[in-house]
């Protein structure tokens, strides 16, 4: 209690209130061409002399909005340009303030560095971390939607927001005017309230932007606030999605399952018995050259956003995905595809940011990267944590069965098992084929491979239970994508050098299995050598959903490969690894060769067409000089990876 009071004292002493030159409350209705109100649209008024000053709200059920315009006027546009790199760190007052429920917090950084921006209640308890990462010098802003880290709306009242860098700590206070109703009513202002501020004429002009899940993006410039401060806007609806022919999409992610542990791949001599996965291989496509990241967190971020890790600052376990990133689930909603969506199972993108913050409609599962016991672990659902005593693989399958059974529209389910991630153990007897094995710790440590195999077989058994729960028409209309998040860990790796497995940018760490079968897959028992990145799942899922996207961010759709062979999606694939206090490592390959830039600045070049296990570095002294063809390929790969990372 003393600590909370101390934090509160520091925050209150640091609070400041910005004096504005003019303020006005503008309100109106947003409706479509048929005069039907548009609920839940995001409307922003951007102060044109200083575009960093934005005032926003969401429309209520009747299409109404109400926004306090409270700009800080400037004397010349040149002042903004000159202040692009501020001379000092500064935390500005949020706007609008009071707000309901959205507000924007702006701050200035004089130099690049690690930044933390968090919201606290008046007792000093942290409500939600908004920024927790490295940022470049300049002017930054972040929006808070009045929700806590679990995604639940907070109560109305005074809140404190605190900016902290290595050399600076400052806080300010803000007022949420109607927080208790977040989530229980359509978002927007409570129009029964009196005006939020005295009405005075707002200076200059504004750009107005309106976005929403079922409307076309709207923008108009040069808007002046009329007498009476009423402004209505008409927007166009997006075409209603034709959901009758759309397939369901089931994405299954295995944790720490490399090519050597996957049926259907030549790598590895000991394989698990996975009849359901084998049936997918027999009826679908086995992709041989898919690259992910060497650890789970950055791979999951790459699938969720369609971006390489250096763009999202998620390069290693422990890195936090910024809540401003647009997830594939949010994109499906924004594009009015008609899909419902859920994420069940392992999250591992942030302990501080609940998955629903990224627009995921339903989440239940494990927030962290691993469990102490598969039979006793922290289970999260609806923002609440309880202890589950159900075997994780079984629990995630139970949740998936229940969720799919409740759907009445096309659905996208991201099902992320934490199997076969450590701790290695003997899976429940009814779920595996490894027979009787001693279950003591010493036996498992002496030979972990059969226990690892039992965990894989248990996952396959539960995947089969999920698929068998589908009515036939649902099964026939479901596309299944199965992928591993990184290579096998060294304790159970086969053939690969144990220093070239999970956690490294060698193929043993990043070349992962991917099998696709089901609806609209026209190729059976096919092996596919096309070069693909884990990022490509983003555009592919968007393409299949009818979102009108085939390429976005660092993602390219491979939808055509589901029907046709000999299609080139990429000429190069890329991967990377981050380290706490060292330079990142990155790698790139074409159809024959692979180039690696290590964290110490050294390099490697492998001819994968004759050296799949990367045993002979062509840049080692004993292998120099390079042949003219190898030299040309090395230069080509360096040029391309430099272009990617620019």
N, C-alpha and C positions, 0 to 999 in steps of 0.2 A: 504494500500500500504506500509506503514511503517513497518507493521508486516511482510509482505512478504520479504522486503529487509533485515530485521533483521534476519529472518530465513536463508535466502540465505547467509548472512555474516557468520553466525555460521557454516553452512555446508561447505562453501568454506575453511574456516580456518582449518576445521578438515580433509580435503581431503588429501589422501596420494596415492602415486604411487609405486607399488611393482616393485622392480628390479629383473628380472628373470635371470637365469643363461644361458638359451638357449631358442630360439624360432624358429619356422618353420611353414610355411603354407603348409598343406597337402591337396590334392584335389583328386578327382576321380569320378567314376560313380558307382551307385548301380543299378543292373539290375537283372532280374529273369533268369531262365534257358533258356528262349526263347530270351534272350538278350533285353527284353522289359524294358525300364527304370522304376524304382520304384520312384514315386513322393511322397513327404510328409513323407518319412521315417525319423525317429529320429536316428542319428548316433552319437555314443559317443566314444571318445578315452580316456581310463582310464589309468593314469600314474601308472604303476605297483609298483614302489617303494613306492608310496603314493596314495592309491586308492581314497583318498578324493579329489585328483586333477583330475577333469574330464573336458573334452573339447568337446563341442557338437554343432551340427547344424542339419538342416533338408534339405533333398534333394529337388532340384528344379524340374520343370516339366520334364526335360530331365534326371533326376536321378543324377544330378551333386551335389556335396557338396564341401565346402571349409572351413577348420577349422584352426585357429591359435593355434598351440601347444606351450604353454608357461609355462612349469612346473617350480616349485621351487624344485630343487634336494635336497635330504637329505643324510646324511652320513650313516645311518643305519636304518633298519626297526624298531629296538628297540626304536628309538626316537619317532616313532608314538605311539607305545604302551605306553611309559612312559607319553606321552602328551595326553592320552585319556581323562583325566580330567585336563584341562588347569589350569595353576597357575594364570591366569588373563584373563579378558574378552578381546577379540581381534576381530576386524573386518578386514577381508582380502580383497584384491583386487579381483574383479569379474574376471571370466575367462570363455570364451575368452573375450578379450577386445582389440580393438573394437569387436562388435558382431553384428549378423544379423540373426534372431531376438532373438535367445535364448542365455542366459548367466546364469552362476551359481554364486551365492553369498555365500561365506562361512564365518562362524564366530565361535568363541570359547567362551564357557561360563564356568567360574570357579565354579559357583554354580547355583543351580536350582533357577528359578524365572520367573517373567513375562517379556516377550520379545516382543518388537515391531520393525519390520523391514519394512521400507516404501521407496518408490521411489518418488523423487520430480523432477520437472523441474527446470531450472536455476533461475526462479523467486521465488522459494520456495513453489510453489503450489504442494500439494500432488497429485501424479498420481495414485498410487495404494499401498495398504498395502499388503505385502507378508506374514508377520507373525504377529499375534496379540494374543498371548496365553502364558500359562505357559509352560516352557520347562525344562528338566533336564540338569544338568551339562554335558559338553562334547562338541564335535565338530559337528556343524550342517551346513547344506547347503540347499539352496532353489533356484529354477530356476525361472527366469523371462522371459516371452515370448514376451516382447516388447508391451504389451497391457495395457490399463488403466483398471480401476475398472469396466467399462461397457463392457469390452471385445473388444474394438476397438483398432486397431494398432495406436501407437503414431508416431510422426514425427521423422526423423533422427536428431541426435544432442547429446549434452552432457546432461547427467542426473546424479542426485545425489541419493545415497542410504544411509539411516541413520539407525543405530542400536541404540536402546535405552533400557536400563534396569533400575532398581531402582538406581544403582550406577554408570552407565556408559552411555555416549552418544558419538557417533563418526560417521563420515560420510566419504564417498569416492565418487569419480566421475567415470563415465563410459560413453562410447561412442557407441550409436546405429548408425550403418553405413548406413542403408537403410530403416529406419522405415516407411517412407511414403508409401511403397509398401506392408506393411503387410496387408494381407486380400485381396489384389487385384491381387496377383500373387501366384503361388504355393510357399510354404515356402522354404527358402534356401538362399544361398548367391547370391549377384549380381556378376556374374562372369565377367562382363565387367570392374569391378574395378581393379585397380592395386593391387599387393600383399599387404596384410594388414600389413606386417612387414618385415624387412630384413631377408633373409633366412640364417639360421645357422643350423648346424646339431643338431637334437634333441637327447638328451641322453636317454639311457635305452630303455625299451620296454613298449608297451601299450597293454591293452585288448580292443578290438573293439567290441562294441555291436550295433546291428541294430534292431529296432522294428518298426512296422507299423500296420495299421489297416487291411491290407490284405496280410501280409507276416508272415511266421513263425519267431519266435525270433531267432536271429543270434548272435553268440559270438565266437570269436577266440582270443586266448591269445598269448603272446610272439611276438607281431607284432613289427618289426623294420621299421623305415621310410627309404625307399630306396633312392638312388640318383635320383634326379628329383622330389621327394616328391609326386609321383603319386601312388595311391592305389585304384584299382577297386575291388568291392565285388559282389559276386553272392549270391542271397538269393532265398528261395523257397516260392512260393505263397501258401496261404491257399486255400483249396478247395472252389470253388464258391458256395455260399449258395444256397440251393434249396428253393426258397421262395414260390413256387407254393402251398405248403400245410401248410404254416405257418399261425397261427391265428393272427389277430390284438389283441392288449392288451390295454384295457382301465382301468386305475387305477383311481378311484374316491375317494378323501379324503374329509371327512366332518370334520368341525372344532368345537370341543367341543360338540360332540354327543355321549352320553353314551348309555349303554344297556337300561337304563330306558326310553330313548327317542326314541328307535328304534322299529318299528313294528317287530313282530315275536319272541321277547324275553319276558320271563316271568316277568322280573324286570320292575317295573313301572306300574301305573294304568292309566295314561293319555298318550295317544299315538297320534302322528300326523297322518293325512291321507296321506299316501305315496303310491299310487297305483303302480307306476313303481318299487319302491323298493320291494313292496310286490310281484310283478310279478317275480322279480329276486329270491326272497325267494322260491316262489312256484315252480320255474323251476330249482332251483339250491341248494346250500348248505349254511346253516346258521352255522357259526363256533361260539362255545360257550365259548371257553377258549383261546382267543387271548389276549396276554399282549402287551401293548405299553408302553410308558413313561407317566408320569403324566402331562406333558405339551407338547405343540405342537413342539417346536424347536427340542428337542432331538428325538422325535418320527420321525420327517421328516428326520433327519440325519441318524437314524437307518435304515430307508427304503432305503435311497439314497445310503448308503455305505455297508449295511449288517453287521454293527459293533455296539457293545454296546457303550454307551456314554463314559464310562471311557477310552475307547481306542481312541476315536476321540476328547476327551476333550469337548464334547457337552453334558452337563448334565442339563442345565437349559436355560430358555429364556435369550437371550443376548450373549450366547456363540457362537463363530464363528467357522464354519467348515473350516479346513485348505484346501487350494486349491490343495494340493497334494493328497487328498483322491480320490480314483477312484469311480466314480458314476456308477449306473447301466446303465445309458445311454452311458457312456464312454466304459463300458465293452461290450455292444452290438456292438459298433463300432469296438473296438479292436478285437473282436472275429469274425468279418466279418459275422454277422448274417443276413445281408440284411435288417435290420429294420431301418426305419426312426423314429425319436423321437422328442418329444416336451414336455415342461412343461408349463402349462397354469394355472394361478391363483396365490394363495398365496405361497410365497417362504419362508420367515422368517428364513433363515439360516445365513444371514449376510447382513447388509446394505452396506458393503464395497466390497463384492465380488459378481459380477453379475453371474447369474446361468450358462451362457454359458462358464464360466471359467472351469466348471466341465464337459465339453464335451457335454452339452445339445445343440442340434442343433438349437432349436427355443425356445425362452422364451417370454412370454407376460403376464403381470399381476401386482400383488401387491407384492412389496419387503418386506414390513413390516408385523407385526403380526396382526394389526387391522386397522380400518379406523374410522375417526370421524363420517363419514356419508357414508352409502352404496350408496348414490346418488352423492357424490362429494368426489373424492379420487385421490391419485397419481397413475397414470397408467404408467407402463414402457413397452416399446417395442423397440427392436433394440437399446438398450442402452440409449434411450431418454425418458424423463419424461414429461408427459402432465397431465392435469386435466380431468378426465372422469366424466361425469354427467349421465352415464348409470348405473343403478342398478347393483352392482357387480356380483351377481349371473347370471343375464342376459348377462352381458358383457363377462364373462368367457365362457358362453355357446356359444355365437356368435363366439368368437375366435376359440373355439373347432370345431364348425361346419365348419367354413371356412378352418381350417387347415386340417381336415380329408378329406374334399372334394378335396383338392389339392394333396393328396397322391396317388402314383402309385405303391408303394411297401408295404409289411407288415409294420405296424406302432405300436409304443408304445406311448400312450398319458397318461401323468400324469396330471390329472385334479383336482386341489386342490381348492375347494370352501372355502371362508372364513366364510360362513354360517355354523352353526347358532351362530358364535361368536358375543359377544356384539360389538356395542351397540344394545340392544334389541329394536325392532321396529315392526310396522305392515307392513308386506311385501306388494308389489303391489297387488291390489285387485284381478286381474285376475290370480294370481299365487297361492292363498291359499284358504283354506276351513273354516277358523275361523269365517267368517261372519263379520258383522260390529262391530268394536271395537273403543273406543276413542283412539286417537293417541297422546294425550298429555303426557308429561313426568311423571306427577304425577300418571296417570292411569297405565302406564307401570311399574313404580316402585312399585305400590301397589300390582300388580299381573302380574309378567312378563311371566308366563308360556304360556298363549295363544299367546303372541307375539313371543316367542321362537318357538312355534309350527308352527306359520305362516311362519317363516323363513325356517324351515325344509320342510314344504309343498311346498314353492316356489322353493327350491332346487330340490325337486323331480319332480316338473312340468318341470323345465328346463332340468333335466336329460332326461325326457321323450321326450322333444323337440329335444335334441341331438340325441337320439336313433332313433327317427322317421325320422330324416334327412338322415339317412344312406340308401343307396340303399339296397334292400333285400339281395343281395349277400354279401355286406359288413356286414350287421347286423348278418347274419348267420355265418360269419367267424370271429366274434369278441368275445373274452373272456372279461368279465366284473368283476372287483374286486372292491368292495365297502368297505371302512374301515373308522372308526372314529379315530382321532389322540389321544384322551384322553377321560376321563370321562366327564360327564356333570358338569357345574359350580354350585356352591352351591345355587345360587339364584333360580335355576330351578330343582335342583336334587330331585329325588323321592326315598323314602325308605332308601337310604343311609344316615347315619349320616352326617350332613353338614360339619363336620371336616374330613370326609373320602371320599371326592369327588375329582374333578380335583385339581391337585397340590399335591396330596398325593400318597403314594405307597400302600394304601388300594385298594381293588378291585374297589371301586367307582371311583378311579382315573386312573386305568391302564387296567382294563378288558374292552376291546372295542368291538363293533360290527364289524363283517366282513362277507360279503355275496359274494359268487362267483357263477356266472352263465354264460351261453353262450357256445361258441365253446368248444368242448371236455369235457364238464361237463356231466358225465353220471349218476349223481344222482339227483333226483328231490325231492323237498320239504324235504330235509334231514337235520337233526340236527347232528352236528359233535362235539364231546367232546375232540378231540385231542388237546394236549398242543402245542401252537404255539406262537412265538414271532413276533413282527413287523419286526424284522431283516430278517425273513424268506421270506419276499416278494422279496428280492434281488435275492436269489438263485432260487426261484420259477419262477420268470420272466426270469431269465437267462436260466433255464432249458427248459421252454416252447419255448423260442426263438431259441433253438438249439445251444446254446453257449457251450454245453458240460460240464456244471457245475451242480452238484446236492448239493454241500456243499462248502462253501467258507466263510472265516472270521467267524462271529458268526451266519451264515445264513444256513438253511437247507431247501431244496426244499420239498414242500408238494404237488407237482404235482400229485403223485399217488392217493392222497385223492380225487382228482376230479373225479376219476373213481371207486375207491374201498374204502370200509369202513374197520374198524378194522386194520388200519395201524398205527404203532407208529412212529412218526417223532422225538419226544423228550420225554425224561423221566422227564425233568425239564424245567421250563421256568423262566426267570430272568427279573427284572426291577430295576430301580434306579432313584434317584432324587438328583440334586445338589443344593447347597446353596452358597450364595456369600461369607460368612465368616465362614461357619461351615462345619463339616464333611458331606459327602454324606450319604444318606439313601439307602439301597438296600434290595431287597426281592427276594425270590425264592420259588417255589412250586413244588410239585409232584402231583400225581392224587388226593390225599386226603388232604394233609397238606400244610400250608404256613408258612414260617419263615420270619420275618422282623428284620433287624438291623437298629435301629433309629440313628439319627445324634448325640444324646447324649450318645450313647453306650448301651442304654437299648434294650431289645429284646421282640419279641412277637411270639407266635406260635398259629395258628388257625387250627382247624379241619374243613376244608371247606365242607366236606361231610355232616356235620350236622350243620354247622354254616357259611352259605354263606355270611352273612352280617358282619362277623368278630366281633361279640359282646363279645365273651368270650376268652380272652387271657389266654392260658393254662399256661403261665409263671408268671401270677399274683400270689401273695402270697396265696390268698384264694383258688387257684386251684392247688397248689403244695401239695405233690410231684407229678411229672408226672408218669403216668403209664409206665410200661416197654416198651410197644409198642410206646407210644408217645415220650419217651426219645430216643429210637433208631431212630425214624424218625427225631427228632430234630437234633441229632448228624449227621445223614446222610445229611440233608439239609445244615448244617453249613459246613461240609466237602466239599460238592459240590460247594457251593457259594464261598468258599475260593479258590477252584481250578479254578473256572471261573475267579476270579479277580486277580489271580497271574500274 
